[in-house]
């Protein structure tokens, strides 16, 4: 049983795991080729994306060595996220499934505010983030909203500023599936390529490790 000090006590932080993969340049070149080839004959979906192209969720089953590498990176990232964000008083064993899809955005395309419920964790990997946002511009930035006040009667920015991140090639982000986020309209030239994924739980075992004190 704990105690609180007088005043504001911050609780239950929203974790965002970040990794810049060192081998990304060669892998990204192959992924871009695979994704652009898929676009030639697959019509794409219209979900949270406004404009641009959104593939089916079976990307991790596409052929290619780069896809195999990406699958390994996604698995490693999610394993680290689970281990680093779990309650240390418990061990947890999960049976999971992944879905994964590509997003290709041209000028003006963006992603509307959404989350990925009922996924346990979701993530994004940047193959080609396009032109970086200029100073004072939010072009192509991903924005995460504070979930504690998002549903209140005033905008969440009035209490906690949103988190704005500049995508970089080879960067992977993993976050809780319930965390609201969106992508600002891309204003650069050329195309912007990212890959999103969800980790869903099929079953789990939770074991009490006893007192950690």
C-alpha positions as CSV (number, residue, x, y, z in Angstrom):
1,X,0.0,0.0,0.0
2,X,1.4,3.3,-1.0
3,X,1.0,6.9,0.0
4,X,0.6,10.1,-2.0
5,X,2.3,13.5,-1.4
6,X,0.2,16.6,-1.4
7,X,-0.3,18.1,-4.9
8,X,-0.3,16.5,-8.3
9,X,0.9,12.9,-8.5
10,X,1.5,11.5,-12.0
11,X,0.3,8.0,-12.5
12,X,0.1,5.4,-15.3
13,X,2.3,6.8,-18.0
14,X,1.5,5.9,-21.6
15,X,4.5,4.0,-22.9
16,X,5.9,4.6,-26.4
17,X,8.8,2.3,-27.4
18,X,11.2,3.6,-30.0
19,X,14.0,1.9,-32.0
20,X,16.2,3.1,-34.9
21,X,17.2,-0.1,-36.7
22,X,20.9,0.0,-37.8
23,X,20.4,-2.2,-40.9
24,X,17.4,-0.1,-42.2
25,X,18.8,1.4,-45.4
26,X,19.2,-1.9,-47.4
27,X,16.0,-3.3,-45.9
28,X,14.0,-0.2,-46.7
29,X,15.1,-0.2,-50.3
30,X,13.8,-3.7,-50.8
31,X,10.6,-3.0,-48.8
32,X,9.9,0.1,-50.9
33,X,10.3,-2.0,-54.1
34,X,7.9,-4.7,-52.8
35,X,5.3,-2.2,-51.6
36,X,5.3,-0.3,-54.9
37,X,5.0,-3.5,-56.9
38,X,2.0,-4.5,-54.7
39,X,0.3,-1.1,-55.4
40,X,0.3,-1.9,-59.1
41,X,-2.4,-4.5,-58.8
42,X,-3.9,-4.1,-55.3
43,X,-6.7,-1.5,-55.0
44,X,-6.0,-0.6,-51.4
45,X,-8.4,0.1,-48.5
46,X,-10.0,3.2,-47.1
47,X,-9.8,3.1,-43.3
48,X,-8.2,5.9,-41.1
49,X,-6.2,7.0,-44.2
50,X,-7.5,10.0,-46.0
51,X,-6.0,9.7,-49.5
52,X,-3.0,7.6,-50.2
53,X,-2.9,3.8,-50.4
54,X,-3.5,1.3,-47.6
55,X,-2.7,-2.4,-48.2
56,X,-4.4,-5.4,-46.7
57,X,-3.2,-6.6,-43.3
58,X,-1.2,-9.5,-44.6
59,X,2.1,-7.8,-45.3
60,X,4.1,-10.1,-43.0
61,X,3.2,-13.0,-45.4
62,X,4.4,-11.2,-48.5
63,X,7.5,-12.8,-50.1
64,X,11.0,-11.3,-49.7
65,X,14.0,-11.3,-47.4
66,X,13.2,-7.7,-46.3
67,X,9.7,-8.8,-45.1
68,X,11.3,-11.6,-43.1
69,X,13.6,-9.1,-41.5
70,X,10.8,-6.7,-40.8
71,X,8.8,-9.5,-39.2
72,X,11.7,-10.2,-36.9
73,X,12.0,-6.6,-35.9
74,X,8.3,-6.3,-35.2
75,X,8.5,-9.5,-33.0
76,X,11.6,-8.2,-31.2
77,X,10.1,-4.8,-30.6
78,X,6.8,-6.2,-29.2
79,X,8.7,-8.6,-27.0
80,X,10.7,-5.7,-25.5
81,X,7.6,-3.6,-25.1
82,X,5.8,-6.3,-23.2
83,X,8.7,-7.1,-21.0
84,X,9.5,-3.4,-20.2
85,X,6.0,-2.3,-19.6
86,X,4.6,-5.2,-17.7
87,X,4.0,-5.2,-13.9
88,X,7.2,-6.6,-12.4
89,X,5.2,-8.5,-9.8
90,X,3.9,-10.8,-12.5
91,X,5.2,-12.9,-15.4
92,X,3.0,-13.2,-18.4
93,X,2.9,-15.7,-21.3
94,X,1.0,-14.6,-24.4
95,X,-0.3,-16.4,-27.4
96,X,-0.6,-13.6,-30.0
97,X,-1.3,-12.8,-33.7
98,X,0.0,-10.0,-35.9
99,X,-1.6,-8.0,-38.7
100,X,0.6,-5.6,-40.7
101,X,-0.1,-3.3,-43.6
102,X,1.6,-0.6,-45.7
103,X,0.6,3.0,-46.1
104,X,1.8,5.1,-49.1
105,X,1.0,8.8,-49.0
106,X,1.4,11.5,-51.5
107,X,1.0,15.2,-51.0
108,X,-2.1,16.1,-49.0
109,X,-2.7,12.6,-47.7
110,X,-3.0,12.0,-43.9
111,X,-4.4,9.7,-41.3
112,X,-7.4,10.8,-39.2
113,X,-7.5,10.5,-35.4
114,X,-8.0,6.9,-34.4
115,X,-6.7,4.1,-32.2
116,X,-6.2,0.3,-32.7
117,X,-8.5,-1.3,-30.2
118,X,-8.7,-4.2,-29.4
119,X,-4.9,-4.6,-30.2
120,X,-2.7,-4.9,-27.1
121,X,0.1,-3.0,-28.8
122,X,0.3,-1.2,-32.2
123,X,3.2,0.2,-34.0
124,X,4.6,1.9,-37.1
125,X,7.8,1.5,-39.0
126,X,9.1,4.1,-41.4
127,X,10.4,2.9,-44.8
128,X,10.6,6.4,-46.4
129,X,9.2,9.3,-44.3
130,X,9.4,11.7,-47.3
131,X,10.6,15.2,-46.9
132,X,11.1,16.3,-43.3
133,X,8.7,18.9,-41.9
134,X,10.0,22.5,-42.2
135,X,10.2,24.6,-39.1
136,X,6.8,25.5,-37.9
137,X,5.3,22.9,-40.2
138,X,3.6,19.6,-39.1
139,X,3.9,18.0,-42.5
140,X,3.8,14.2,-42.0
141,X,4.3,14.3,-38.2
142,X,2.6,11.7,-36.1
143,X,0.8,13.1,-33.1
144,X,-0.3,11.2,-29.9
145,X,-3.0,12.6,-27.7
146,X,-3.2,12.3,-23.9
147,X,-5.9,9.7,-23.3
148,X,-6.7,10.9,-19.8
149,X,-8.4,14.1,-20.9
150,X,-9.2,13.4,-24.6
151,X,-12.9,12.7,-23.9
152,X,-13.4,15.7,-21.7
153,X,-15.4,18.9,-22.4
154,X,-12.4,20.9,-23.6
155,X,-9.5,20.0,-25.9
156,X,-6.8,17.9,-24.3
157,X,-4.1,20.5,-25.3
158,X,-5.6,22.7,-22.6
159,X,-4.1,20.3,-20.0
160,X,-1.4,18.2,-21.5
161,X,0.3,19.0,-24.8
162,X,0.2,16.3,-27.4
163,X,3.4,14.5,-28.4
164,X,4.5,15.3,-31.9
165,X,7.2,13.1,-33.5
166,X,9.2,13.6,-36.7
167,X,9.4,10.2,-38.6
168,X,12.8,9.0,-39.7
169,X,13.7,6.2,-42.0
170,X,14.3,3.0,-40.0
171,X,12.5,4.2,-36.9
172,X,9.9,2.0,-35.2
173,X,7.4,3.1,-32.7
174,X,5.3,0.8,-30.5
175,X,2.5,2.0,-28.3
176,X,-0.7,0.8,-26.6
177,X,-3.5,0.0,-29.0
178,X,-5.9,2.3,-27.2
179,X,-3.6,5.4,-27.6
180,X,-5.3,7.9,-29.9
181,X,-3.1,9.3,-32.7
182,X,-3.1,10.7,-36.2
183,X,-0.8,11.8,-38.9
184,X,-0.7,15.4,-40.2
185,X,-1.2,16.0,-44.0
186,X,2.0,15.3,-45.9
187,X,3.1,18.4,-47.8
188,X,6.3,17.2,-49.3
189,X,7.0,15.9,-52.8
190,X,7.3,12.3,-53.8
191,X,5.8,9.5,-51.7
192,X,5.9,8.7,-48.0
193,X,6.0,5.0,-47.1
194,X,5.2,3.5,-43.6
195,X,4.2,0.1,-42.3
196,X,1.8,-0.2,-39.4
197,X,1.1,-3.3,-37.3
198,X,-1.1,-4.7,-34.5
199,X,-0.4,-7.3,-31.8
200,X,-3.5,-9.0,-30.6
201,X,-3.7,-11.5,-27.7
202,X,-5.4,-14.8,-28.3
203,X,-4.8,-16.2,-24.8
204,X,-2.5,-15.5,-21.8
205,X,-1.2,-17.0,-18.6
206,X,-0.4,-14.7,-15.7
207,X,1.8,-15.9,-12.8
208,X,2.2,-14.0,-9.5
209,X,5.9,-13.7,-8.6
210,X,5.1,-12.7,-5.0
211,X,6.4,-9.6,-3.2
212,X,8.9,-7.5,-5.2
213,X,9.9,-5.6,-2.0
